[in-house]
């Protein structure tokens, strides 16, 4: 009977989560703006036989979305229906990750409930954005890494290539694989490096058709997108005081207003902006460090991502304020305590490595993956929606801190028997 109840619990949560996603999309008629409108228009253009973008930004998501637009019509409801399907898949993938981990059953049930009904995981379904699809790829890669299957590093590399078409920084994932193998799974330095490089090689091969397309387009090597320079430029200057987006024209003596910039190709513009940003960083190291901190605060501690899913939906000021308040009652504790758990775990990792003790491979993988995101965002740009792929990791450490805290603070990892005893 108890086993039946447990199985029913997960099925009920999955069904209720799907219903919540559907209701949100039906009741909240979000209209795309900014980047989301760009993705929608580009996907529609590709579906109608138009060009596949000018390398201004990564186009993996619009390309994937264009297939569904081609099949069912270029309507917003198609993009939102795809989000709901991917969200359901994400819930299943998270459940499998939890079952692959050695956390106690009550922690597993609590983390799964929290993930399925986490506000952002519901209201992002109405946004024509990259976040849900990118998270699906990340969770797939995580499932592969935590599984013991043949050729998993080849599959991870292929997934990393697809993920890079959505978020250009994802080749950094090979570092997470390398460190997780070396420190989490206690593999040799050579084997860990080989696995990481194998994943990176397959990632590069997966990207090669698009890189060749860009080469033919510009006559020189061009990465998957050319927006890395502009992002670094607008986030690394003396006029940026928030660590977030700002108009490039407002940078002092803005490069984008010069004739040389306007006459340059997209690839050359990217190089010009990158050089200008690097020069400012080198000459303003203290200011850049302050901006790094502000970017992390903006990404993981400030609210604001709900506004994307309410754009054009006709919500009044009172209703919007109420929704913000309700979401903060969930988001703020999870993010604040999740970050606290990660910081405490980092201290225990250093202590454990110094003493030569073993780490739980799953927990360390999640920790190092979060560090990858945090490092990238601190160096480039801070936005509240950038934290979306890390929601599961924050929930994992949140439940560990809330449910498993003892004098020994068992965030360092659980034994493989699942008894809840810390390995450090």
Secondary structure, 3 states (H helix, E strand, C coil): CHHHHHHHHHHHHHHHHHHHHHHHHHHCCCCCCHHHHHHHHHHHHHHCCCCCCCCCCCCHHHHHHHHHHHHHCCCHHHHHHHHHHHHHHHHHHHHHHHHHCCCCHHHHHHHHHHHHCCHHHHHHHHCCCCHHHHHHHHHHHHHHHHCCCCCHHHHHHHHHHHHHCCCCCHHHHHHHHHHHHHHHCCCCHHHHHHHHHHHHHHHHHHHHHHHHHHHHHHCCCCCCCCCHHHHHHHHCCCCCCCCCCCCHHHCCCCHHHCHHHHHCCHHHHHHHHHHHHHHHHHHCHHHHHHHHHHHHHHHHCCCCCHHHHHCCCCCCHHHHHHHHHHHHHHHHHHHHHHHHHHHHHHHHHHHHHHHCCCCCHHHHHHHHHHHHHHHHHHHCCCCHHHHHHHHHHHHHHHHHHHHHCCCCCHHHCECCCCCCCECC
